[in-house]
Amino acid sequence: MDGIRLNIAVTGESCSGKSTFINAFRGISDEDEGAAPTDAIESSKDPMPYFHPDYPNATLWDLPGIDTLKYPADTYLKLVEFEKFDFFIIISDTHFTENEVKLAQEIQRMKKKFYFVQSKIDNDLRAEGRKINFSEEETLRKIRENCIQGLQRKGIESPQVFLVSSFELQLYDFSLFHETLDRDLPSNKRDTLLFVMPNINPEIIIKKKQALKSKIIYYATLCAAGAAVPLPGFSIAVDLFLLVGAVTDYVHVFGLDIPSLKKLSDRTGVPYADLRAVIISQLAAAEISINLLLKVVAQLWSVAALTAAEEVSRFFPFIGIPVSAGLSFTTTYTILKLILTELADDAQRVFEKVLV
């Protein structure tokens, strides 16, 4: 996955909520280090990349608004290097302009995907909420229909419009937005998108678990190859090296590392100690090390027995190495499956705690 790049273009008028959306997508707040600035001067801004803090191969690009002095509409796509982006997100907090519609039509002509995002929907609901007989569902329906009809009148066929609040991604259309992106992206880029997505609903966590589980066989195969080297202790060293890397990846994917949990606490107002209290795995909210991993593995008696059997088996002539490789595969697969399940369960508990 580390070699698969995902470049997401985000464009729209100044003050439309682009920067806050980019930050929320990356799981950080506007005040965090490395956040996209929310006070940039649009007319002088160039395309700016913002890497995901855990997966730098996933990049969100904050593009200047179309038809500024530096980026006129007729040469906009060429100037922003259109070809490198996997898809475009066109953001507005009021209505989509003629220039944004022209951009969408040009993107469509070049056979790339684009999506309209109506941001700051929470502000719209608060404004409408003062009215008598307010209905959130009916208000959202009307806003969505107005956006779609406005775009259709301007020449966009079957526009895809998503209503989003960057401060509450778990609400409104962001889950549907992810499902649409997941369906539209090439298969080799779907996991990259999935792993950088915040845990906005239980289904995201389940999908992450399934995607990570499908890759366990590769780690297990590498460990089996290490077991084929006839050196005492070498197999265990290889196993531990690979396990530390895999488990570290799991922790980051589920947002259970210390920085991610603290950012979640700041963003939601739920104290870090409360989030930490619902976590069971010793590997979450901790620095993953070989010593910590050995401690956790030692508590899995069946796994410990397999590890011992693997080391003993290599001393038997002829059949020792194949048996050792098979045991190494089984041991690694079992360890990672158990750890993955525990971390996924922790991610679910953290998500539920945030919702309380």
N, C-alpha and C positions, 0 to 999 in steps of 0.2 A: 504494500500500500504506500510505503514511503516514496516510491518512485513514480506514483501516479499523481499528476498535478491537476488541480481544479482551480480555474480562474473565473471568478464571478464578477461581472461588471454591474455597478450600482450607479444609476444616473437619475437626475431630476433637478428641479430648480433649487436655488439657494433657500435654506431654511425649511425645506420640505421634510426633514427628518432623516436624511441619508446617513449622516454620521452616527446618529444614535442607533439606527437600524444595523449598521455595520458592526458597531460595538456589541449590541445585543446578540447578534448572530454568532459572534466570537465568544460569547459568554463573559464579557467584561462590561463595566460601567463607563460612563463618559469621563469619570475622574481618574480611572486607572492609568497606570503607565502604559504607553503604547496605544492608547485609545485614539480613535479618529477625532480630531478637534471639531467641536460643534460651532465654532465661531469663525470658520475659514471664510476668506473673501472670495466669492465665486468667480469674479471676472479675471482673477490672476492665477487661479488654481490649475495645476496640471494633474493628469491621472496619478493617483497616489495609492500604492499597494499597502494593504493591511493584512499581515499574516496571522493565521490562527496561532494562539500562544503555545498549543501543544502539537499542532500539525502544520508546520510552515509550508508544506506543499499545497495547502488550501489557502488561497488568497482572495480577499475581497478588494476590488478596486473601486475607489471613490472617484468617479469621473466628473469632470466639469459639466455644468449645465450646457445644453445645446444652444447654439447661436449666441454665444458670448463673443466679445471682440476677438479673443484669441482662438476660439473654436467655432467658426461660422457653420451654419447648418449644412451647407452644400459640401463641405469637406470634413465634417465632424468624424465620421467613422474611420476615414483614412488616418486622420491625425491621432486618434486614440488607439490606433492599431487594433482594429476590429477583430482580426483573425484569431488573436490569442485567447479570446474569451469563450468559455463554454456556453454561457447564456447571459442575458441582460435582465436586470431588475429595474424597472422604471417607477420611481417613487414620486408621489404627490400627497400633499396634506389637504388639498382643496379640490382642484379639478385638473385634468390632464390637458396640457396646452397643445396648440397646433404643432409646435416644433417637436414635442414629445411623440405625437401621433405620426409625424413624418419620419422620425427616428425609428419608431416601431415598424412602419411600412418598409423602410429600407433594410432593417434587420431581417424582416420576413422575406424580402426579396433575395437576400443573401443566404436564406435557408438556415438561419440561426433561431434559437428559441428566445422569447422575451415574455416577461410577465409584468403586469401592472399591480403595484402595491399601493393601496390607500393607507397612509400612515396616520398616526395620532388619532386613531379611531376612538380611543378612550376620551379624548377631549370632545369629540362630536357627541358621544353618548352623555357626557356630563351636561353639555349644553342643552340637549334634547330632554334630559331627565327632569328639567324644571317644569316641563309642560304637564298638564293634567292628562291622565290616562296614558302615561308614558309606557311603552312596551319596548324592551331592549331588542327582542327578536324582530319585531316589526320595523323598528328604526334601522337595524342592520340590513334588513331586506330592502328597505327603500334606498338606503345609501348605495348598496351594491347595484341595484337596478338602475339608479341614476347614473352611476359610473359607466355601467355597461352600455346603456342607451346613448349616453353622451359620446362614447368612443365609437359606437356603431354609426352615429350620425356623421362622424368625422372620417368614416371610411374603413374602420377596423372590423374585420369579420370575426365573429365569435371570440371577442376579447376575454382573456383570463384575468379577473380582478380579484385581489385578495385584501381583505380588511385586517389590518394588523396594528397592535400596540407594541412598540418596542420595549415598553416597561413591563408588559405582561404577555410574553410570547405564548404562554399556555392557553390563552384565551383567543376567541375569535377565529381567524382563518389561518393562523400560522401552521397548525398541524396539517390542514388541507394543502397548504403551500408546499410543505415538505413532501407529502405524498405525491403531489404533481411533479415536483422536481425528480423524485425517486423514479417515477414512471418514465419521465422524458430523457433522463441521462443515459448515456451508454452504460452497459453493465459493469465495465471495469472502473467506472467512477462513482458508482452508487455507494460503495462502502466508505470511500473517502468523504462523501457528503454526510453519510450517516454518522461517522465517528466524530465529526466536528459539530454536529447538531447538539444544542443544549437538550437536557432531559425535560422536554416540554410536556410529555405525557407518558403513561406506562408503556404504551406500544413502542415508543422509541427505545426504551430500555430493553424490551424483549427483542426487538430487531437487532440491537447492538449485541446482545448475548448470542443470538443465533449466528450473526456474522462472525463473531470471534470464535465461537465453537467450531465453525466450519474450517477454521485455520489451525486448530490444534493438531491436526494430523501432520502438518508440515513441521511443527516443532518436534513432535514425537519422532518423525522420520529422521530429522537431523540428529537427535539424541541417539537413535539406534545406530546411525552411521558412526557416531563417536564411540559407541560401545564396541564397534568392530575393530578398533585400534587395540592391539594386545599389550596395553600398558596399565597396570593396576592404578586405580584412582583417576585415570584420564577421563573415563566415561562420566564419572560423577562431576568432575570439574566442568566438562562440556554441558552436562545437564543443568548444573546450577547457573552457569553463564547464560544459557538460553532461557531458563525459567525466570531469572531476574528481569531480563528484557521483556518477556511476555507478560509477566505480572505487572510490571511498571506500566506497560501499554494498557492493560485492562483497567488499572486504577485511573489513568488519565481519561480513557474513553468514557468511563462512567462518571467522571467528575468527582472522584473521591480522593484526589490528592489534596494536600493542605491548602495550596493557593486557591484552587477551584472552590473548595468548601468555604473559605473565607470570603471569596467574591460573592458566592451565593448568599452567604449570611448578610453581607453588606447590601446586596440588591433586594433581598426579601424582608430584611428586618428580623429574621429568625436568628437568635444568638448562636454563635459558632458552637458553644458548649452543648446546646440543645441538639444541633445536627450531629455532633460527635457522639452524643449519648445513644442515638438509635443505631449506630454502626456496630456490628458484631465482629467482622473480620479484623484480625490484627494487622493486616496488610493495607487497610484503608487508613487515610489520614496519618500516614507514617512514611518515613524514608525507607524505600525498599532496598534491602541489603542481603547479602548471602547469609549472614548470621540470623537475620529475622526470618528469612525463608526457611533455613534449616530448622529453626524453632517451630515454625508452623508445620513443616513436613513431618517432624518428629512426633507431632501429636496425631498424625494419621497413621495408625499402627499398621494397617494393611499395606500402605505405601512404603513404610519403613522396611517391612519384611521383604517386599519386592526388590528394594534397593540392595539389601544385604544379599539376597539370592543372586542378584545380577553380578555382584563382585565375586562371590564364591564360584559361580558357574564358569568363569573365564579360566579357572585353573584346571578344568577338565579338558583333556586333549580332544581334538577334532570337533566335538560338538559344543565345546564351551563358548566359543565366540558367537556362533549363531544363536545359541540360547540366551547369551548375555544381551545381544542386540534386541532380541524379542522382548526380553524383560525390561530393557531400557525404554523401548517404545511404549509398553504397557504402563510402566511407572510414570513416564512423562505425561501420557494421555490422561491417566487417572488423576494425577496431581492438578493439572491445569483445568480439568473438567470440574473438580471439586472447588477449586479456588474461584473459577469463573462464576459458578452458581452462587457461591457465598457473596461475592462482590456485586453481582446483579441484584441479589436480594437486598443488600445494603443500599444500593442505588434506589430501589423501590421505596425503602423505608425513609430515606432522606427526602425523596419526592413527596411522599405522603406527609412528612413533617412540615414541609414548606407550605402545603395546602391547608394545614390546620388553622 
